[in-house]
Amino acid sequence: MNKVIRIGTRESQLAVWQATLVQDLLAQYNFPSELVYIKSEGDIDLQTPLYEMGVQGIFTKSLDIALLTNKIDIAVHSMKDVPTQLAKGIVQAAVLKRASYKDLFVYKDAGVVNSELSIVNIAALGSNEPFTIHDSQLTIATSSIRRKAQWLNRFPNHTLENLRGNVNTRLRKVAASNWHGAIFAAAGLERINLRPENSIELDWMLPAPAQGAIMVVCREGDEECLDAGENFNDSDTALCTKIERDFLRTLMGGCSTPISALATITNEEVNFRGSLLSVDGKEKMEIEKKADTFSGYDLGTKAALHILENGGQKIIDGINAAK
């Protein structure tokens, strides 16, 4: 008889949804499990912007402690929240097949936004086509420094406001505010059926490394949990997110550095895009690289080194000097 695997999760609706998904996957392979709820520092402090809290892994640290003190056996995370260097004694057990990696713009009211933008319509905000109208002055909410930098790079006259809390809280804040809209991860809203009709995908916005992916971790040496995770590990998603996180780690980026990365696989070829911006969005470096799936293992590291050697270090030094 297999042991009952204790699944650690945060208490938010999205976190519980993700943990329940893993519980269902474990059940398919005859691994009994139960959910254990752990409160995180990121959930407790809903006022301070993430990039001012001074620590990577703000949403994972409490679960790390619970794992290392044997209160739980595995933890389930939105992979983009997980530090690129796992805590000592904790290892990756599985990466689930990726959902949407895109960001969404949730707008308050089409009529209000259109009147502010004159001839520019909502679709133009999300389109990948070149944007030429820069005289609009919308107020957009997000706590992500990456999203802020990319938005300001494209819409330099807009005002960006801070928005914290779980997805339910953030949607309520947008509805009650005088903002024109806010930016969300598509996967987070779609997983719990909360994507509003008044939303569009931002095709031009490059996602956070590993956005849309779910990671399962366990204690090092826990062979039963490692074996269990191997049953539902998605190798393509694991490779793509590794490449993206290598890009992030090599640039030494965290919540306070506007770094974006996306790797996709088509016909056994890895296509990678990455970017580094200054916080105000005025400086931007982009890179694209391709390799086959057999030799693309270090694609993210190579891309990051190229950026660092060609002006990226100056952008990072400027960000660090401003902290």
C-alpha positions as CSV (number, residue, x, y, z in Angstrom):
1,M,0.0,0.0,0.0
2,N,1.4,3.4,-1.0
3,K,1.7,6.1,1.7
4,V,-0.8,8.9,1.7
5,I,1.1,11.7,0.0
6,R,0.6,15.1,1.7
7,I,0.2,17.8,-0.9
8,G,1.1,21.3,0.4
9,T,-0.7,24.2,-1.1
10,R,-1.4,27.8,-0.5
11,E,-5.1,28.7,0.3
12,S,-6.0,30.8,-2.7
13,Q,-8.6,29.4,-5.1
14,L,-6.0,29.1,-7.9
15,A,-3.4,27.3,-5.7
16,V,-6.1,24.9,-4.4
17,W,-7.2,24.2,-8.0
18,Q,-3.6,23.4,-9.0
19,A,-3.1,21.2,-6.0
20,T,-6.3,19.4,-6.7
21,L,-5.2,18.8,-10.3
22,V,-2.1,17.1,-9.0
23,Q,-4.2,15.1,-6.5
24,D,-6.3,13.8,-9.4
25,L,-3.2,12.9,-11.4
26,L,-1.8,11.0,-8.4
27,A,-5.1,9.1,-8.1
28,Q,-4.9,8.0,-11.7
29,Y,-1.7,6.2,-10.9
30,N,-3.0,4.8,-7.6
31,F,-1.2,7.2,-5.3
32,P,-3.5,8.2,-2.4
33,S,-3.1,11.8,-1.2
34,E,-4.5,14.6,0.9
35,L,-4.3,18.4,0.7
36,V,-2.5,20.4,3.5
37,Y,-3.0,24.1,3.5
38,I,-0.1,26.4,4.2
39,K,-0.2,30.2,4.4
40,S,2.5,32.1,2.6
41,E,4.1,35.5,3.3
42,G,3.0,36.6,-0.1
43,D,-0.6,36.0,0.8
44,I,-0.4,37.8,4.2
45,D,1.1,41.0,2.8
46,L,-1.2,42.3,0.1
47,Q,0.1,45.9,0.1
48,T,3.8,45.9,-0.6
49,P,4.7,45.4,-4.3
50,L,6.4,42.1,-4.8
51,Y,9.6,43.7,-6.1
52,E,9.9,45.6,-2.8
53,M,9.6,42.6,-0.5
54,G,13.3,41.8,-1.0
55,V,13.1,38.1,-1.4
56,Q,12.7,35.6,-4.2
57,G,10.3,32.8,-3.6
58,I,7.9,34.9,-1.5
59,F,5.1,32.4,-2.4
60,T,7.2,29.3,-2.0
61,K,9.2,29.8,1.2
62,S,6.5,28.7,3.6
63,L,5.9,25.5,1.6
64,D,9.7,24.9,1.4
65,I,9.8,25.0,5.2
66,A,6.8,22.7,5.5
67,L,8.6,20.2,3.1
68,L,11.9,20.3,4.9
69,T,10.2,19.9,8.3
70,N,8.3,16.9,7.0
71,K,4.8,18.5,7.4
72,I,4.1,17.8,3.8
73,D,5.5,15.4,1.1
74,I,5.1,17.5,-2.1
75,A,4.3,21.1,-2.9
76,V,2.5,22.5,-5.9
77,H,3.5,25.9,-7.3
78,S,2.9,28.2,-10.2
79,M,6.3,27.6,-11.7
80,K,6.9,31.3,-12.5
81,D,6.8,31.9,-8.7
82,V,9.6,29.4,-8.0
83,P,13.2,30.7,-7.5
84,T,15.6,29.4,-10.2
85,Q,17.7,27.9,-7.4
86,L,15.6,25.5,-5.3
87,A,16.1,25.4,-1.6
88,K,18.7,22.9,-0.5
89,G,17.1,19.5,0.1
90,I,14.2,20.2,-2.4
91,V,14.1,18.8,-5.9
92,Q,11.8,19.0,-8.9
93,A,9.4,16.0,-9.1
94,A,7.3,17.0,-12.1
95,V,6.4,19.8,-14.5
96,L,2.8,19.6,-15.8
97,K,1.9,20.3,-19.4
98,R,1.8,24.0,-19.9
99,A,-1.4,26.0,-20.2
100,S,-1.6,29.4,-21.8
101,Y,1.6,31.4,-21.3
102,K,0.0,34.7,-22.4
103,D,-0.9,37.9,-20.4
104,L,-4.4,39.3,-20.6
105,F,-5.6,42.9,-20.4
106,V,-8.9,43.1,-18.5
107,Y,-10.5,46.4,-19.2
108,K,-13.2,48.2,-17.2
109,D,-15.5,49.4,-20.0
110,A,-15.0,49.4,-23.7
111,G,-16.8,52.7,-24.2
112,V,-14.7,54.5,-21.5
113,V,-11.4,53.1,-22.8
114,N,-12.3,53.9,-26.4
115,S,-13.3,57.5,-25.6
116,E,-9.9,57.9,-23.9
117,L,-8.1,56.4,-26.9
118,S,-9.9,58.3,-29.5
119,I,-9.7,56.2,-32.7
120,V,-7.7,53.4,-31.1
121,N,-9.8,50.5,-30.1
122,I,-9.4,47.8,-27.5
123,A,-8.1,45.3,-30.1
124,A,-5.1,47.6,-30.9
125,L,-3.9,47.3,-27.2
126,G,-3.5,43.6,-27.6
127,S,-2.4,43.3,-31.2
128,N,1.1,42.4,-32.3
129,E,0.9,45.0,-35.0
130,P,3.1,48.2,-34.7
131,F,1.4,50.7,-32.4
132,T,1.7,54.3,-33.6
133,I,-0.7,56.3,-31.4
134,H,1.1,57.4,-28.2
135,D,-1.1,60.3,-27.0
136,S,-3.5,58.3,-25.0
137,Q,-3.2,58.5,-21.2
138,L,-4.7,55.4,-19.6
139,T,-4.2,54.1,-16.1
140,I,-3.3,50.4,-16.0
141,A,-2.8,48.3,-12.9
142,T,-0.3,45.5,-12.2
143,S,2.3,44.6,-9.6
144,S,4.6,42.9,-12.1
145,I,7.7,44.9,-12.9
146,R,8.0,42.9,-16.1
147,R,4.5,43.9,-17.3
148,K,5.0,47.5,-16.2
149,A,8.3,47.8,-18.2
150,Q,6.9,46.2,-21.3
151,W,3.7,48.3,-21.2
152,L,5.6,51.5,-20.7
153,N,7.9,50.6,-23.6
154,R,4.9,50.3,-25.9
155,F,2.7,53.0,-24.2
156,P,5.1,55.5,-22.6
157,N,2.3,58.0,-21.7
158,H,0.3,55.6,-19.6
159,T,0.3,55.5,-15.8
160,L,0.9,52.2,-14.1
161,E,-0.6,51.5,-10.6
162,N,0.2,48.7,-8.2
163,L,-2.2,45.8,-7.9
164,R,-1.7,43.0,-5.4
165,G,-3.7,40.0,-4.0
166,N,-4.9,36.7,-5.4
167,V,-6.8,36.7,-8.7
168,N,-10.2,37.1,-7.1
169,T,-9.0,40.0,-5.0
170,R,-7.4,41.7,-8.0
171,L,-10.5,41.4,-10.1
172,R,-12.6,42.9,-7.4
173,K,-10.1,45.8,-7.0
174,V,-10.2,46.5,-10.7
175,A,-14.0,46.6,-10.7
176,A,-14.1,49.0,-7.8
177,S,-11.3,51.3,-9.1
178,N,-11.0,54.2,-11.5
179,W,-8.4,52.3,-13.5
180,H,-9.0,51.6,-17.2
181,G,-7.9,48.0,-16.8
182,A,-5.3,45.6,-15.4
183,I,-3.0,42.9,-16.6
184,F,-3.4,39.2,-15.5
185,A,-1.9,35.9,-16.5
186,A,-4.3,34.1,-18.8
187,A,-3.7,30.7,-17.2
188,G,-4.5,31.9,-13.7
189,L,-7.9,33.2,-14.7
190,E,-8.8,30.5,-17.2
191,R,-8.0,27.6,-14.8
192,I,-10.7,28.8,-12.3
193,N,-13.1,30.0,-14.9
194,L,-12.7,33.7,-14.0
195,R,-11.6,35.1,-17.3
196,P,-14.0,38.1,-18.0
197,E,-15.5,38.7,-21.3
198,N,-14.0,42.1,-21.3
199,S,-10.5,40.9,-21.8
200,I,-8.0,40.5,-24.6
201,E,-4.7,38.6,-25.0
202,L,-1.6,40.7,-25.2
203,D,0.0,39.1,-28.2
204,W,3.0,41.4,-28.1
205,M,3.8,40.9,-24.4
206,L,6.5,38.3,-23.7
207,P,5.7,36.3,-20.6
208,A,7.6,35.6,-17.4
209,P,9.8,32.6,-17.5
210,A,7.7,29.4,-16.9
211,Q,4.4,31.4,-17.0
212,G,1.5,29.0,-17.4
213,A,3.4,26.0,-16.1
214,I,2.9,24.1,-12.8
215,M,5.8,22.6,-10.9
216,V,5.7,19.8,-8.3
217,V,8.6,19.6,-5.8
218,C,9.5,17.1,-3.1
219,R,12.3,16.3,-0.6
220,E,15.5,15.1,-2.1
221,G,15.7,11.3,-1.8
222,D,12.0,10.8,-1.5
223,E,11.9,8.1,-4.2
224,E,8.1,7.4,-3.9
225,C,7.2,11.0,-4.6
226,L,9.8,11.2,-7.4
227,D,8.4,8.0,-9.0
228,A,4.9,9.3,-8.6
229,G,5.7,12.6,-10.3
230,E,7.5,10.9,-13.2
231,N,4.1,9.6,-14.4
232,F,2.7,13.0,-15.3
233,N,5.9,15.0,-16.0
234,D,5.6,16.6,-19.4
235,S,9.1,16.5,-21.0
236,D,8.5,19.3,-23.6
237,T,7.2,21.7,-20.9
238,A,10.1,20.7,-18.6
239,L,12.6,21.5,-21.3
240,C,11.1,24.8,-22.3
241,T,10.7,26.0,-18.7
242,K,14.3,25.0,-17.9
243,I,15.6,27.0,-20.9
244,E,13.5,30.0,-19.8
245,R,14.6,29.8,-16.2
246,D,18.3,29.4,-17.2
247,F,17.9,32.7,-19.1
248,L,16.5,34.3,-15.9
249,R,19.1,32.8,-13.6
250,T,22.1,33.7,-15.9
251,L,20.8,37.3,-16.0
252,M,20.5,37.1,-12.2
253,G,17.0,38.3,-12.4
254,G,14.2,38.2,-9.9
255,C,10.9,40.0,-9.2
256,S,12.7,43.4,-9.4
257,T,14.2,42.8,-12.9
258,P,12.0,43.1,-16.1
259,I,13.1,39.8,-17.7
260,S,10.8,37.9,-20.1
261,A,11.4,34.5,-21.8
262,L,9.5,32.0,-23.9
263,A,10.6,28.7,-25.4
264,T,8.3,26.7,-27.6
265,I,8.9,23.4,-29.5
266,T,7.8,22.8,-33.0
267,N,8.8,19.7,-35.0
268,E,11.6,18.9,-32.5
269,E,13.0,22.5,-32.8
270,V,13.2,24.8,-29.9
271,N,12.4,28.4,-30.6
272,F,13.5,30.9,-27.9
273,R,12.7,34.5,-27.4
274,G,13.9,36.6,-24.5
275,S,14.1,40.2,-23.4
276,L,15.5,42.5,-20.8
277,L,14.2,46.0,-20.2
278,S,14.9,48.9,-17.9
279,V,12.3,49.5,-15.2
280,D,10.9,52.6,-17.0
281,G,10.7,50.6,-20.3
282,K,12.9,53.1,-22.1
283,E,15.7,50.6,-22.7
284,K,15.1,47.2,-24.2
285,M,17.2,44.3,-25.5
286,E,15.7,41.3,-27.3
287,I,17.1,38.0,-28.6
288,E,15.8,35.1,-30.6
289,K,17.6,31.7,-30.9
290,K,16.7,28.3,-32.3
291,A,18.1,24.8,-31.8
292,D,16.9,21.2,-32.0
293,T,15.6,19.6,-28.9
294,F,18.8,17.5,-28.5
295,S,21.2,20.4,-28.5
296,G,19.0,23.2,-27.2
297,Y,19.4,22.3,-23.5
298,D,21.6,25.3,-22.8
299,L,19.8,27.7,-25.2
300,G,18.6,30.0,-22.4
301,T,22.1,30.3,-20.9
302,K,23.7,31.2,-24.2
303,A,21.0,33.8,-25.0
304,A,21.5,35.4,-21.6
305,L,25.3,35.6,-22.0
306,H,24.8,37.2,-25.4
307,I,22.6,39.9,-23.9
308,L,25.1,40.5,-21.0
309,E,28.0,40.8,-23.4
310,N,26.1,43.2,-25.7
311,G,24.8,45.9,-23.4
312,G,22.6,44.0,-21.0
313,Q,24.9,44.3,-18.1
314,K,24.6,48.1,-18.2
315,I,20.8,47.8,-17.9
316,I,21.1,45.4,-15.0
317,D,23.7,47.7,-13.3
318,G,21.3,50.6,-13.6
319,I,18.4,48.6,-12.1
320,N,20.6,47.5,-9.2
321,A,22.0,51.0,-8.6
322,A,18.4,52.4,-8.3
323,K,17.4,49.9,-5.6
